[in-house]
Amino acid sequence: MPVLYTRSQVIRQQTDLLSNIIEPAMLLITGLMTGSIVIGMYLPMFNPGEAIF
């Protein structure tokens, strides 16, 4: 006899699957945003073109 899933169990499984897929993408997007802000802040301080002239 097959195991009968209630609606809440199916929704819980789908939510877990979706969160497992979205979490790495969110981490990557957050890292890219943070990295671009840090580079944008430090780039004017270390601009080699202005140091020569």
N, C-alpha and C positions, 0 to 999 in steps of 0.2 A: 504494500500500500504506500503510495507516494506521500511525502511530507507536504502538508498543506501550509502555505505561507499566508499569514494575515497581511492585510494591506500595510500595516505599520512596519512589518518586517521588510517588505519589498521596498517601501520608501526609505527605510534606514539603509538598506544595501545600496540603493541608487545614490543616496546622499554620500555615503562613504566612498563610493567609486568616483563620484564627481569631485569630491574634495581631494582625493588622491591624485586626480588628474590636474586640478587647478593649482594646487599648492606649489609644485615646482615652477610653474609659469609665473605665479605671483612673486616667488622668491627671485627669479631671474629679472623680472621687471623692476622690482624694488632695488636690486643691486645695480642695474643699469642706470636708474634714475639717480641713485646716490653717487655712483661713479661719475656721472656727467656733471653733477653739481660740484663735486670735489675738483674735477679737472677744470671746470669753468672758474672756480675761485682761485686756483693756483696758477693757471696759465698766464694771467697778466703779470704775476710776480716774477715769472721765469721766462719772459719773452726774450729770446736771444737776439732778435733783430734790433731791439732798442738798446741793448747793452753795448753793441759794436759802435753805433753812431752816437 
